[in-house]
Amino acid sequence: MKPILLGIFATLALSACTWETYQTEDGHTRLRQRYPTGTGIYYTEGAASQNTHYHSARPVQHAILPMTEEK
């Protein structure tokens, strides 16, 4: 039972990173996807980041945006 719960929590934690909050015009806070559906996400160690607020124990998220067809 423990491995199943751990797997579920790990999946939720990683999927939560692709969502963001924003404020509507009337002041309410909403949740939306950060990237379009189908976007791949990979993580690198924080030490490789240009952002000095990150450190090696904190992963940095990178998006692989899907190719869009041009007409």
All heavy atoms as TSV, in Angstrom:
chain	resi	resn	atom	element	x	y	z
A	1	MET	N	N	0.825	-1.197	0.000
A	1	MET	CA	C	0.000	0.000	0.000
A	1	MET	C	C	0.866	1.256	0.000
A	1	MET	O	O	0.533	2.225	-0.657
A	1	MET	CB	C	-0.928	-0.048	1.218
A	1	MET	CG	C	-1.889	1.072	1.272
A	1	MET	SD	S	-3.109	0.895	-0.035
A	1	MET	CE	C	-4.239	2.141	0.418
A	2	LYS	N	N	1.980	1.227	0.760
A	2	LYS	CA	C	2.849	2.393	0.826
A	2	LYS	C	C	3.428	2.775	-0.545
A	2	LYS	O	O	3.421	3.950	-0.893
A	2	LYS	CB	C	3.986	2.153	1.808
A	2	LYS	CG	C	3.745	2.678	3.175
A	2	LYS	CD	C	5.005	2.565	4.008
A	2	LYS	CE	C	4.764	3.059	5.398
A	2	LYS	NZ	N	5.943	2.933	6.231
A	3	PRO	N	N	3.924	1.809	-1.338
A	3	PRO	CA	C	4.470	2.185	-2.650
A	3	PRO	C	C	3.426	2.813	-3.571
A	3	PRO	O	O	3.739	3.724	-4.341
A	3	PRO	CB	C	4.990	0.866	-3.222
A	3	PRO	CG	C	5.228	-0.012	-2.055
A	3	PRO	CD	C	4.196	0.392	-1.037
A	4	ILE	N	N	2.196	2.345	-3.478
A	4	ILE	CA	C	1.134	2.908	-4.323
A	4	ILE	C	C	0.877	4.360	-3.930
A	4	ILE	O	O	0.789	5.244	-4.790
A	4	ILE	CB	C	-0.151	2.064	-4.205
A	4	ILE	CG1	C	0.088	0.676	-4.820
A	4	ILE	CG2	C	-1.314	2.765	-4.893
A	4	ILE	CD1	C	-1.042	-0.293	-4.581
A	5	LEU	N	N	0.741	4.622	-2.632
A	5	LEU	CA	C	0.510	5.993	-2.168
A	5	LEU	C	C	1.684	6.906	-2.506
A	5	LEU	O	O	1.490	8.051	-2.912
A	5	LEU	CB	C	0.245	6.010	-0.664
A	5	LEU	CG	C	-1.104	5.453	-0.216
A	5	LEU	CD1	C	-1.200	5.441	1.296
A	5	LEU	CD2	C	-2.229	6.261	-0.813
A	6	LEU	N	N	2.891	6.392	-2.344
A	6	LEU	CA	C	4.072	7.177	-2.680
A	6	LEU	C	C	4.090	7.524	-4.169
A	6	LEU	O	O	4.393	8.654	-4.551
A	6	LEU	CB	C	5.342	6.409	-2.295
A	6	LEU	CG	C	6.653	7.139	-2.505
A	6	LEU	CD1	C	6.703	8.424	-1.687
A	6	LEU	CD2	C	7.816	6.238	-2.137
A	7	GLY	N	N	3.724	6.568	-4.999
A	7	GLY	CA	C	3.651	6.810	-6.439
A	7	GLY	C	C	2.601	7.848	-6.798
A	7	GLY	O	O	2.821	8.713	-7.642
A	8	ILE	N	N	1.472	7.775	-6.155
A	8	ILE	CA	C	0.396	8.742	-6.400
A	8	ILE	C	C	0.831	10.144	-5.984
A	8	ILE	O	O	0.643	11.113	-6.721
A	8	ILE	CB	C	-0.891	8.319	-5.672
A	8	ILE	CG1	C	-1.473	7.066	-6.317
A	8	ILE	CG2	C	-1.916	9.453	-5.664
A	8	ILE	CD1	C	-2.618	6.446	-5.563
A	9	PHE	N	N	1.424	10.268	-4.812
A	9	PHE	CA	C	1.875	11.582	-4.346
A	9	PHE	C	C	2.987	12.141	-5.223
A	9	PHE	O	O	3.023	13.342	-5.497
A	9	PHE	CB	C	2.317	11.521	-2.888
A	9	PHE	CG	C	1.185	11.394	-1.919
A	9	PHE	CD1	C	1.208	10.419	-0.942
A	9	PHE	CD2	C	0.079	12.231	-1.983
A	9	PHE	CE1	C	0.158	10.290	-0.040
A	9	PHE	CE2	C	-0.971	12.104	-1.092
A	9	PHE	CZ	C	-0.937	11.125	-0.122
A	10	ALA	N	N	3.893	11.289	-5.682
A	10	ALA	CA	C	4.969	11.748	-6.566
A	10	ALA	C	C	4.401	12.242	-7.887
A	10	ALA	O	O	4.815	13.283	-8.411
A	10	ALA	CB	C	5.973	10.625	-6.798
A	11	THR	N	N	3.433	11.527	-8.432
A	11	THR	CA	C	2.791	11.941	-9.680
A	11	THR	C	C	2.072	13.274	-9.502
A	11	THR	O	O	2.172	14.162	-10.353
A	11	THR	CB	C	1.797	10.866	-10.155
A	11	THR	OG1	O	2.498	9.633	-10.325
A	11	THR	CG2	C	1.144	11.264	-11.457
A	12	LEU	N	N	1.356	13.427	-8.416
A	12	LEU	CA	C	0.656	14.681	-8.150
A	12	LEU	C	C	1.634	15.843	-7.985
A	12	LEU	O	O	1.389	16.946	-8.469
A	12	LEU	CB	C	-0.229	14.551	-6.912
A	12	LEU	CG	C	-1.473	13.701	-7.070
A	12	LEU	CD1	C	-2.167	13.523	-5.724
A	12	LEU	CD2	C	-2.408	14.308	-8.087
A	13	ALA	N	N	2.729	15.590	-7.305
A	13	ALA	CA	C	3.715	16.654	-7.095
A	13	ALA	C	C	4.337	17.103	-8.410
A	13	ALA	O	O	4.522	18.299	-8.647
A	13	ALA	CB	C	4.800	16.174	-6.137
A	14	LEU	N	N	4.655	16.172	-9.289
A	14	LEU	CA	C	5.252	16.541	-10.572
A	14	LEU	C	C	4.236	17.180	-11.505
A	14	LEU	O	O	4.562	18.099	-12.245
A	14	LEU	CB	C	5.879	15.313	-11.236
A	14	LEU	CG	C	7.144	14.802	-10.572
A	14	LEU	CD1	C	7.609	13.523	-11.251
A	14	LEU	CD2	C	8.240	15.845	-10.601
A	15	SER	N	N	3.004	16.716	-11.485
A	15	SER	CA	C	2.003	17.302	-12.368
A	15	SER	C	C	1.574	18.681	-11.882
A	15	SER	O	O	1.148	19.513	-12.663
A	15	SER	CB	C	0.788	16.384	-12.487
A	15	SER	OG	O	0.106	16.311	-11.259
A	16	ALA	N	N	1.689	18.934	-10.595
A	16	ALA	CA	C	1.298	20.232	-10.045
A	16	ALA	C	C	2.219	21.338	-10.527
A	16	ALA	O	O	1.853	22.510	-10.528
A	16	ALA	CB	C	1.284	20.179	-8.524
A	17	CYS	N	N	3.407	20.990	-10.947
A	17	CYS	CA	C	4.368	21.991	-11.394
A	17	CYS	C	C	4.004	22.597	-12.738
A	17	CYS	O	O	4.602	23.574	-13.155
A	17	CYS	CB	C	5.768	21.392	-11.479
A	17	CYS	SG	S	6.391	20.875	-9.874
A	18	THR	N	N	3.071	22.006	-13.459
A	18	THR	CA	C	2.705	22.532	-14.763
A	18	THR	C	C	1.444	23.392	-14.706
A	18	THR	O	O	0.860	23.705	-15.718
A	18	THR	CB	C	2.508	21.394	-15.782
A	18	THR	OG1	O	1.471	20.541	-15.316
A	18	THR	CG2	C	3.793	20.629	-15.974
A	19	TRP	N	N	1.033	23.758	-13.523
A	19	TRP	CA	C	-0.129	24.628	-13.333
A	19	TRP	C	C	0.333	25.914	-12.654
A	19	TRP	O	O	1.335	25.937	-11.967
A	19	TRP	CB	C	-1.174	23.937	-12.461
A	19	TRP	CG	C	-1.762	22.742	-13.129
A	19	TRP	CD1	C	-1.243	21.482	-13.135
A	19	TRP	CD2	C	-2.939	22.693	-13.910
A	19	TRP	NE1	N	-2.040	20.651	-13.868
A	19	TRP	CE2	C	-3.094	21.365	-14.351
A	19	TRP	CE3	C	-3.886	23.638	-14.289
A	19	TRP	CZ2	C	-4.163	20.966	-15.151
A	19	TRP	CZ3	C	-4.947	23.227	-15.065
A	19	TRP	CH2	C	-5.084	21.914	-15.497
A	20	GLU	N	N	-0.405	26.981	-12.874
A	20	GLU	CA	C	-0.070	28.252	-12.242
A	20	GLU	C	C	-1.342	28.981	-11.847
A	20	GLU	O	O	-2.407	28.732	-12.394
A	20	GLU	CB	C	0.772	29.121	-13.169
A	20	GLU	CG	C	0.061	29.533	-14.446
A	20	GLU	CD	C	0.947	30.300	-15.392
A	20	GLU	OE1	O	2.117	30.533	-15.065
A	20	GLU	OE2	O	0.456	30.677	-16.459
A	21	THR	N	N	-1.218	29.876	-10.898
A	21	THR	CA	C	-2.352	30.692	-10.489
A	21	THR	C	C	-2.256	32.058	-11.158
A	21	THR	O	O	-1.176	32.510	-11.504
A	21	THR	CB	C	-2.380	30.875	-8.963
A	21	THR	OG1	O	-1.156	31.462	-8.542
A	21	THR	CG2	C	-2.581	29.548	-8.251
A	22	TYR	N	N	-3.396	32.682	-11.353
A	22	TYR	CA	C	-3.447	34.019	-11.915
A	22	TYR	C	C	-4.640	34.762	-11.342
A	22	TYR	O	O	-5.536	34.157	-10.774
A	22	TYR	CB	C	-3.526	33.963	-13.445
A	22	TYR	CG	C	-4.848	33.432	-13.983
A	22	TYR	CD1	C	-5.831	34.311	-14.429
A	22	TYR	CD2	C	-5.109	32.076	-14.036
A	22	TYR	CE1	C	-7.037	33.838	-14.918
A	22	TYR	CE2	C	-6.300	31.592	-14.517
A	22	TYR	CZ	C	-7.260	32.476	-14.961
A	22	TYR	OH	O	-8.454	32.013	-15.431
A	23	GLN	N	N	-4.614	36.068	-11.449
A	23	GLN	CA	C	-5.701	36.900	-10.939
A	23	GLN	C	C	-6.576	37.357	-12.092
A	23	GLN	O	O	-6.079	37.818	-13.116
A	23	GLN	CB	C	-5.126	38.123	-10.233
A	23	GLN	CG	C	-4.395	37.777	-8.964
A	23	GLN	CD	C	-5.125	38.315	-7.760
A	23	GLN	OE1	O	-5.627	39.414	-7.796
A	23	GLN	NE2	N	-5.195	37.534	-6.714
A	24	THR	N	N	-7.886	37.218	-11.936
A	24	THR	CA	C	-8.826	37.697	-12.943
A	24	THR	C	C	-9.012	39.204	-12.756
A	24	THR	O	O	-8.549	39.789	-11.776
A	24	THR	CB	C	-10.184	36.974	-12.809
A	24	THR	OG1	O	-10.710	37.231	-11.506
A	24	THR	CG2	C	-10.034	35.487	-13.033
A	25	GLU	N	N	-9.711	39.811	-13.698
A	25	GLU	CA	C	-9.939	41.264	-13.639
A	25	GLU	C	C	-10.742	41.666	-12.409
A	25	GLU	O	O	-10.580	42.767	-11.890
A	25	GLU	CB	C	-10.649	41.733	-14.903
A	25	GLU	CG	C	-9.774	41.664	-16.136
A	25	GLU	CD	C	-10.502	42.129	-17.386
A	25	GLU	OE1	O	-11.646	42.616	-17.274
A	25	GLU	OE2	O	-9.911	41.991	-18.457
A	26	ASP	N	N	-11.610	40.761	-11.943
A	26	ASP	CA	C	-12.421	41.097	-10.766
A	26	ASP	C	C	-11.735	40.722	-9.447
A	26	ASP	O	O	-12.347	40.787	-8.383
A	26	ASP	CB	C	-13.805	40.454	-10.855
A	26	ASP	CG	C	-13.749	38.945	-10.979
A	26	ASP	OD1	O	-12.642	38.392	-11.060
A	26	ASP	OD2	O	-14.831	38.323	-10.990
A	27	GLY	N	N	-10.454	40.307	-9.500
A	27	GLY	CA	C	-9.680	40.072	-8.300
A	27	GLY	C	C	-9.669	38.652	-7.773
A	27	GLY	O	O	-9.038	38.377	-6.770
A	28	HIS	N	N	-10.372	37.743	-8.438
A	28	HIS	CA	C	-10.384	36.348	-8.001
A	28	HIS	C	C	-9.121	35.631	-8.477
A	28	HIS	O	O	-8.572	35.952	-9.515
A	28	HIS	CB	C	-11.617	35.623	-8.552
A	28	HIS	CG	C	-12.882	36.073	-7.923
A	28	HIS	ND1	N	-13.652	37.094	-8.448
A	28	HIS	CD2	C	-13.520	35.660	-6.799
A	28	HIS	CE1	C	-14.704	37.279	-7.688
A	28	HIS	NE2	N	-14.650	36.420	-6.665
A	29	THR	N	N	-8.686	34.657	-7.717
A	29	THR	CA	C	-7.531	33.842	-8.094
A	29	THR	C	C	-8.024	32.572	-8.755
A	29	THR	O	O	-8.921	31.908	-8.248
A	29	THR	CB	C	-6.690	33.483	-6.854
A	29	THR	OG1	O	-6.269	34.694	-6.227
A	29	THR	CG2	C	-5.469	32.665	-7.227
A	30	ARG	N	N	-7.459	32.251	-9.907
A	30	ARG	CA	C	-7.840	31.061	-10.665
A	30	ARG	C	C	-6.604	30.213	-10.957
A	30	ARG	O	O	-5.479	30.660	-10.815
A	30	ARG	CB	C	-8.500	31.450	-11.991
A	30	ARG	CG	C	-9.748	32.269	-11.829
A	30	ARG	CD	C	-10.902	31.378	-11.413
A	30	ARG	NE	N	-12.126	32.145	-11.426
A	30	ARG	CZ	C	-12.928	32.274	-10.374
A	30	ARG	NH1	N	-12.631	31.714	-9.248
A	30	ARG	NH2	N	-14.018	32.976	-10.446
A	31	LEU	N	N	-6.837	28.994	-11.413
A	31	LEU	CA	C	-5.779	28.053	-11.752
A	31	LEU	C	C	-5.867	27.745	-13.240
A	31	LEU	O	O	-6.958	27.553	-13.780
A	31	LEU	CB	C	-5.981	26.766	-10.939
A	31	LEU	CG	C	-4.903	25.721	-10.979
A	31	LEU	CD1	C	-3.641	26.238	-10.293
A	31	LEU	CD2	C	-5.372	24.453	-10.293
A	32	ARG	N	N	-4.720	27.716	-13.933
A	32	ARG	CA	C	-4.705	27.380	-15.353
A	32	ARG	C	C	-3.433	26.606	-15.674
A	32	ARG	O	O	-2.453	26.652	-14.932
A	32	ARG	CB	C	-4.772	28.639	-16.217
A	32	ARG	CG	C	-3.549	29.525	-16.075
A	32	ARG	CD	C	-3.642	30.738	-16.967
A	32	ARG	NE	N	-2.580	31.675	-16.625
A	32	ARG	CZ	C	-2.618	32.956	-16.858
A	32	ARG	NH1	N	-3.673	33.482	-17.450
A	32	ARG	NH2	N	-1.628	33.732	-16.514
A	33	GLN	N	N	-3.464	25.909	-16.813
A	33	GLN	CA	C	-2.281	25.199	-17.257
A	33	GLN	C	C	-1.223	26.199	-17.683
A	33	GLN	O	O	-1.519	27.198	-18.321
A	33	GLN	CB	C	-2.593	24.308	-18.449
A	33	GLN	CG	C	-3.267	23.013	-18.089
A	33	GLN	CD	C	-3.399	22.138	-19.305
A	33	GLN	OE1	O	-4.154	22.474	-20.206
A	33	GLN	NE2	N	-2.675	21.044	-19.328
A	34	ARG	N	N	0.027	25.927	-17.327
A	34	ARG	CA	C	1.118	26.815	-17.684
A	34	ARG	C	C	1.485	26.667	-19.164
A	34	ARG	O	O	1.829	27.634	-19.830
A	34	ARG	CB	C	2.334	26.513	-16.819
A	34	ARG	CG	C	3.491	27.457	-17.070
A	34	ARG	CD	C	4.631	27.196	-16.141
A	34	ARG	NE	N	4.220	27.545	-14.783
A	34	ARG	CZ	C	4.919	27.298	-13.711
A	34	ARG	NH1	N	6.060	26.663	-13.798
A	34	ARG	NH2	N	4.488	27.656	-12.537
A	35	TYR	N	N	1.410	25.447	-19.679
A	35	TYR	CA	C	1.795	25.157	-21.061
A	35	TYR	C	C	0.633	24.512	-21.788
A	35	TYR	O	O	-0.237	23.916	-21.177
A	35	TYR	CB	C	3.002	24.209	-21.082
A	35	TYR	CG	C	4.165	24.709	-20.274
A	35	TYR	CD1	C	4.538	24.094	-19.089
A	35	TYR	CD2	C	4.892	25.816	-20.686
A	35	TYR	CE1	C	5.601	24.554	-18.339
A	35	TYR	CE2	C	5.954	26.286	-19.937
A	35	TYR	CZ	C	6.310	25.648	-18.772
A	35	TYR	OH	O	7.358	26.119	-18.030
A	36	PRO	N	N	0.610	24.588	-23.133
A	36	PRO	CA	C	-0.472	23.942	-23.889
A	36	PRO	C	C	-0.467	22.424	-23.691
A	36	PRO	O	O	0.564	21.830	-23.375
A	36	PRO	CB	C	-0.168	24.284	-25.341
A	36	PRO	CG	C	0.959	25.243	-25.341
A	36	PRO	CD	C	1.557	25.277	-23.986
A	37	THR	N	N	-1.616	21.803	-23.913
A	37	THR	CA	C	-1.723	20.353	-23.803
A	37	THR	C	C	-0.766	19.698	-24.787
A	37	THR	O	O	-0.656	20.126	-25.928
A	37	THR	CB	C	-3.164	19.909	-24.094
A	37	THR	OG1	O	-4.026	20.585	-23.181
A	37	THR	CG2	C	-3.336	18.415	-23.953
A	38	GLY	N	N	-0.066	18.668	-24.348
A	38	GLY	CA	C	0.884	17.967	-25.207
A	38	GLY	C	C	2.313	18.441	-25.046
A	38	GLY	O	O	3.216	17.940	-25.702
A	39	THR	N	N	2.531	19.409	-24.175
A	39	THR	CA	C	3.882	19.928	-23.946
A	39	THR	C	C	4.655	18.960	-23.064
A	39	THR	O	O	4.175	18.536	-22.021
A	39	THR	CB	C	3.819	21.300	-23.252
A	39	THR	OG1	O	3.065	22.187	-24.072
A	39	THR	CG2	C	5.201	21.866	-23.020
A	40	GLY	N	N	5.869	18.617	-23.488
A	40	GLY	CA	C	6.726	17.758	-22.686
A	40	GLY	C	C	7.479	18.589	-21.649
A	40	GLY	O	O	7.832	19.738	-21.901
A	41	ILE	N	N	7.721	18.012	-20.501
A	41	ILE	CA	C	8.437	18.698	-19.428
A	41	ILE	C	C	9.609	17.824	-19.011
A	41	ILE	O	O	9.473	16.621	-18.867
A	41	ILE	CB	C	7.527	18.916	-18.200
A	41	ILE	CG1	C	6.261	19.682	-18.569
A	41	ILE	CG2	C	8.268	19.606	-17.074
A	41	ILE	CD1	C	6.482	21.118	-18.929
A	42	TYR	N	N	10.776	18.433	-18.850
A	42	TYR	CA	C	11.893	17.710	-18.265
A	42	TYR	C	C	12.536	18.602	-17.217
A	42	TYR	O	O	12.374	19.817	-17.214
A	42	TYR	CB	C	12.907	17.238	-19.315
A	42	TYR	CG	C	13.715	18.349	-19.967
A	42	TYR	CD1	C	14.976	18.667	-19.483
A	42	TYR	CD2	C	13.234	19.047	-21.061
A	42	TYR	CE1	C	15.725	19.674	-20.067
A	42	TYR	CE2	C	13.973	20.053	-21.653
A	42	TYR	CZ	C	15.220	20.358	-21.155
A	42	TYR	OH	O	15.949	21.359	-21.733
A	43	TYR	N	N	13.246	17.974	-16.297
A	43	TYR	CA	C	13.825	18.683	-15.165
A	43	TYR	C	C	15.338	18.526	-15.160
A	43	TYR	O	O	15.861	17.491	-15.545
A	43	TYR	CB	C	13.260	18.137	-13.850
A	43	TYR	CG	C	11.779	18.358	-13.715
A	43	TYR	CD1	C	10.868	17.443	-14.215
A	43	TYR	CD2	C	11.299	19.503	-13.101
A	43	TYR	CE1	C	9.508	17.660	-14.107
A	43	TYR	CE2	C	9.938	19.725	-12.976
A	43	TYR	CZ	C	9.050	18.793	-13.474
A	43	TYR	OH	O	7.713	19.009	-13.362
A	44	THR	N	N	16.043	19.565	-14.742
A	44	THR	CA	C	17.490	19.500	-14.547
A	44	THR	C	C	17.791	19.919	-13.112
A	44	THR	O	O	16.947	20.501	-12.438
A	44	THR	CB	C	18.244	20.443	-15.512
A	44	THR	OG1	O	17.798	21.780	-15.290
A	44	THR	CG2	C	18.011	20.057	-16.959
A	45	GLU	N	N	18.972	19.625	-12.676
A	45	GLU	CA	C	19.373	20.042	-11.335
A	45	GLU	C	C	19.431	21.558	-11.276
A	45	GLU	O	O	19.785	22.219	-12.248
A	45	GLU	CB	C	20.741	19.471	-10.979
A	45	GLU	CG	C	20.714	18.008	-10.664
A	45	GLU	CD	C	22.049	17.542	-10.135
A	45	GLU	OE1	O	22.897	18.389	-9.792
A	45	GLU	OE2	O	22.244	16.334	-10.082
A	46	GLY	N	N	19.130	22.112	-10.139
A	46	GLY	CA	C	19.134	23.552	-9.977
A	46	GLY	C	C	20.490	24.185	-10.179
A	46	GLY	O	O	20.600	25.358	-10.531
A	47	ALA	N	N	21.565	23.408	-9.986
A	47	ALA	CA	C	22.908	23.955	-10.147
A	47	ALA	C	C	23.164	24.373	-11.592
A	47	ALA	O	O	23.998	25.226	-11.852
A	47	ALA	CB	C	23.950	22.934	-9.701
A	48	ALA	N	N	22.427	23.782	-12.544
A	48	ALA	CA	C	22.613	24.107	-13.955
A	48	ALA	C	C	21.808	25.342	-14.369
A	48	ALA	O	O	21.921	25.807	-15.488
A	48	ALA	CB	C	22.210	22.928	-14.821
A	49	SER	N	N	21.025	25.875	-13.462
A	49	SER	CA	C	20.154	26.997	-13.773
A	49	SER	C	C	20.899	28.323	-13.710
A	49	SER	O	O	21.810	28.506	-12.905
A	49	SER	CB	C	18.996	27.036	-12.779
A	49	SER	OG	O	18.222	28.193	-12.958
A	50	GLN	N	N	20.484	29.256	-14.561
A	50	GLN	CA	C	21.005	30.607	-14.505
A	50	GLN	C	C	20.384	31.379	-13.339
A	50	GLN	O	O	20.882	32.417	-12.937
A	50	GLN	CB	C	20.716	31.347	-15.816
A	50	GLN	CG	C	21.373	30.709	-17.022
A	50	GLN	CD	C	22.884	30.765	-16.935
A	50	GLN	OE1	O	23.444	31.754	-16.475
A	50	GLN	NE2	N	23.543	29.701	-17.348
A	51	ASN	N	N	19.294	30.873	-12.813
A	51	ASN	CA	C	18.594	31.510	-11.707
A	51	ASN	C	C	19.309	31.156	-10.404
A	51	ASN	O	O	19.330	30.003	-9.982
A	51	ASN	CB	C	17.142	31.031	-11.673
A	51	ASN	CG	C	16.319	31.763	-10.644
A	51	ASN	OD1	O	16.844	32.443	-9.771
A	51	ASN	ND2	N	15.015	31.618	-10.738
A	52	THR	N	N	19.887	32.137	-9.741
A	52	THR	CA	C	20.665	31.871	-8.526
A	52	THR	C	C	19.797	31.527	-7.318
A	52	THR	O	O	20.326	31.137	-6.286
A	52	THR	CB	C	21.549	33.084	-8.177
A	52	THR	OG1	O	20.700	34.227	-8.010
A	52	THR	CG2	C	22.564	33.329	-9.267
A	53	HIS	N	N	18.481	31.663	-7.442
A	53	HIS	CA	C	17.599	31.307	-6.341
A	53	HIS	C	C	17.450	29.793	-6.215
A	53	HIS	O	O	16.998	29.292	-5.203
A	53	HIS	CB	C	16.221	31.947	-6.505
A	53	HIS	CG	C	16.270	33.439	-6.427
A	53	HIS	ND1	N	16.483	34.121	-5.253
A	53	HIS	CD2	C	16.159	34.384	-7.378
A	53	HIS	CE1	C	16.499	35.418	-5.491
A	53	HIS	NE2	N	16.299	35.597	-6.772
A	54	TYR	N	N	17.802	29.073	-7.274
A	54	TYR	CA	C	17.711	27.618	-7.233
A	54	TYR	C	C	19.007	27.036	-6.706
A	54	TYR	O	O	20.064	27.638	-6.786
A	54	TYR	CB	C	17.441	27.041	-8.629
A	54	TYR	CG	C	16.033	27.273	-9.093
A	54	TYR	CD1	C	15.737	28.298	-9.970
A	54	TYR	CD2	C	15.002	26.466	-8.638
A	54	TYR	CE1	C	14.441	28.503	-10.398
A	54	TYR	CE2	C	13.704	26.672	-9.055
A	54	TYR	CZ	C	13.429	27.686	-9.931
A	54	TYR	OH	O	12.162	27.896	-10.352
A	55	HIS	N	N	18.952	25.847	-6.185
A	55	HIS	CA	C	20.137	25.148	-5.726
A	55	HIS	C	C	20.044	23.703	-6.182
A	55	HIS	O	O	19.056	23.287	-6.786
A	55	HIS	CB	C	20.316	25.262	-4.215
A	55	HIS	CG	C	19.080	24.926	-3.447
A	55	HIS	ND1	N	18.670	23.643	-3.230
A	55	HIS	CD2	C	18.147	25.722	-2.882
A	55	HIS	CE1	C	17.548	23.643	-2.543
A	55	HIS	NE2	N	17.212	24.879	-2.320
A	56	SER	N	N	21.059	22.910	-5.896
A	56	SER	CA	C	21.132	21.556	-6.457
A	56	SER	C	C	20.008	20.631	-5.987
A	56	SER	O	O	19.706	19.654	-6.649
A	56	SER	CB	C	22.475	20.925	-6.120
A	56	SER	OG	O	22.618	20.809	-4.724
A	57	ALA	N	N	19.394	20.906	-4.873
A	57	ALA	CA	C	18.319	20.048	-4.388
A	57	ALA	C	C	16.964	20.421	-4.971
A	57	ALA	O	O	15.970	19.755	-4.711
A	57	ALA	CB	C	18.248	20.117	-2.864
A	58	ARG	N	N	16.902	21.476	-5.758
A	58	ARG	CA	C	15.626	21.934	-6.299
A	58	ARG	C	C	15.658	21.841	-7.820
A	58	ARG	O	O	16.461	22.508	-8.465
A	58	ARG	CB	C	15.407	23.376	-5.857
A	58	ARG	CG	C	14.060	23.902	-6.188
A	58	ARG	CD	C	13.856	25.226	-5.510
A	58	ARG	NE	N	12.524	25.719	-5.773
A	58	ARG	CZ	C	12.067	26.855	-5.330
A	58	ARG	NH1	N	12.849	27.625	-4.600
A	58	ARG	NH2	N	10.861	27.240	-5.598
A	59	PRO	N	N	14.793	21.017	-8.429
A	59	PRO	CA	C	14.837	20.852	-9.885
A	59	PRO	C	C	14.329	22.091	-10.621
A	59	PRO	O	O	13.499	22.838	-10.120
A	59	PRO	CB	C	13.923	19.664	-10.130
A	59	PRO	CG	C	12.994	19.655	-8.976
A	59	PRO	CD	C	13.763	20.203	-7.812
A	60	VAL	N	N	14.860	22.303	-11.815
A	60	VAL	CA	C	14.428	23.400	-12.677
A	60	VAL	C	C	13.626	22.795	-13.816
A	60	VAL	O	O	14.063	21.853	-14.470
A	60	VAL	CB	C	15.646	24.167	-13.239
A	60	VAL	CG1	C	15.191	25.278	-14.160
A	60	VAL	CG2	C	16.469	24.729	-12.107
A	61	GLN	N	N	12.443	23.339	-14.049
A	61	GLN	CA	C	11.537	22.816	-15.061
A	61	GLN	C	C	11.826	23.439	-16.425
A	61	GLN	O	O	12.022	24.650	-16.520
A	61	GLN	CB	C	10.113	23.132	-14.633
A	61	GLN	CG	C	9.052	22.540	-15.498
A	61	GLN	CD	C	7.697	22.952	-15.008
A	61	GLN	OE1	O	7.295	24.084	-15.227
A	61	GLN	NE2	N	7.002	22.062	-14.336
A	62	HIS	N	N	11.844	22.613	-17.474
A	62	HIS	CA	C	12.017	23.080	-18.848
A	62	HIS	C	C	10.905	22.481	-19.690
A	62	HIS	O	O	10.608	21.297	-19.570
A	62	HIS	CB	C	13.371	22.646	-19.414
A	62	HIS	CG	C	14.529	23.133	-18.617
A	62	HIS	ND1	N	15.054	24.389	-18.745
A	62	HIS	CD2	C	15.254	22.519	-17.641
A	62	HIS	CE1	C	16.062	24.529	-17.907
A	62	HIS	NE2	N	16.201	23.411	-17.222
A	63	ALA	N	N	10.308	23.280	-20.546
A	63	ALA	CA	C	9.199	22.806	-21.379
A	63	ALA	C	C	9.674	22.556	-22.804
A	63	ALA	O	O	10.480	23.312	-23.347
A	63	ALA	CB	C	8.083	23.839	-21.388
A	64	ILE	N	N	9.170	21.485	-23.389
A	64	ILE	CA	C	9.399	21.194	-24.807
A	64	ILE	C	C	8.062	21.455	-25.485
A	64	ILE	O	O	7.159	20.617	-25.466
A	64	ILE	CB	C	9.827	19.726	-25.010
A	64	ILE	CG1	C	11.037	19.409	-24.149
A	64	ILE	CG2	C	10.091	19.450	-26.476
A	64	ILE	CD1	C	11.374	17.940	-24.083
A	65	LEU	N	N	7.905	22.632	-26.052
A	65	LEU	CA	C	6.631	23.019	-26.646
A	65	LEU	C	C	6.374	22.222	-27.917
A	65	LEU	O	O	7.296	21.971	-28.700
A	65	LEU	CB	C	6.628	24.511	-26.953
A	65	LEU	CG	C	6.760	25.416	-25.717
A	65	LEU	CD1	C	6.896	26.868	-26.136
A	65	LEU	CD2	C	5.557	25.244	-24.807
A	66	PRO	N	N	5.125	21.806	-28.140
A	66	PRO	CA	C	4.808	21.047	-29.349
A	66	PRO	C	C	4.959	21.914	-30.586
A	66	PRO	O	O	4.769	23.135	-30.531
A	66	PRO	CB	C	3.354	20.614	-29.143
A	66	PRO	CG	C	2.813	21.489	-28.081
A	66	PRO	CD	C	3.968	21.993	-27.280
A	67	MET	N	N	5.329	21.281	-31.671
A	67	MET	CA	C	5.493	22.010	-32.940
A	67	MET	C	C	4.111	22.451	-33.420
A	67	MET	O	O	3.150	21.689	-33.370
A	67	MET	CB	C	6.128	21.112	-34.000
A	67	MET	CG	C	7.479	20.582	-33.616
A	67	MET	SD	S	8.840	21.613	-34.107
A	67	MET	CE	C	8.617	21.732	-35.831
A	68	THR	N	N	4.018	23.687	-33.893
A	68	THR	CA	C	2.753	24.167	-34.447
A	68	THR	C	C	2.870	24.186	-35.965
A	68	THR	O	O	3.925	24.506	-36.524
A	68	THR	CB	C	2.421	25.586	-33.941
A	68	THR	OG1	O	3.504	26.457	-34.258
A	68	THR	CG2	C	2.226	25.568	-32.431
A	69	GLU	N	N	1.792	23.817	-36.614
A	69	GLU	CA	C	1.797	23.821	-38.071
A	69	GLU	C	C	1.560	25.225	-38.582
A	69	GLU	O	O	0.661	25.919	-38.143
A	69	GLU	CB	C	0.706	22.900	-38.586
A	69	GLU	CG	C	0.927	21.450	-38.244
A	69	GLU	CD	C	-0.183	20.578	-38.808
A	69	GLU	OE1	O	-0.864	21.020	-39.746
A	69	GLU	OE2	O	-0.361	19.476	-38.292
A	70	GLU	N	N	2.397	25.653	-39.531
A	70	GLU	CA	C	2.210	26.959	-40.139
A	70	GLU	C	C	1.488	26.804	-41.441
A	70	GLU	O	O	1.738	25.884	-42.204
A	70	GLU	CB	C	3.579	27.623	-40.350
A	70	GLU	CG	C	4.261	27.963	-39.053
A	70	GLU	CD	C	5.549	28.730	-39.282
A	70	GLU	OE1	O	5.670	29.376	-40.337
A	70	GLU	OE2	O	6.406	28.679	-38.410
A	71	LYS	N	N	0.568	27.703	-41.721
A	71	LYS	CA	C	-0.221	27.629	-42.959
A	71	LYS	C	C	0.307	28.561	-43.998
A	71	LYS	O	O	0.873	29.542	-43.792
A	71	LYS	CB	C	-1.678	27.959	-42.658
A	71	LYS	CG	C	-2.294	26.937	-41.745
A	71	LYS	CD	C	-3.737	27.287	-41.481
A	71	LYS	CE	C	-4.341	26.266	-40.539
A	71	LYS	NZ	N	-5.708	26.520	-40.263
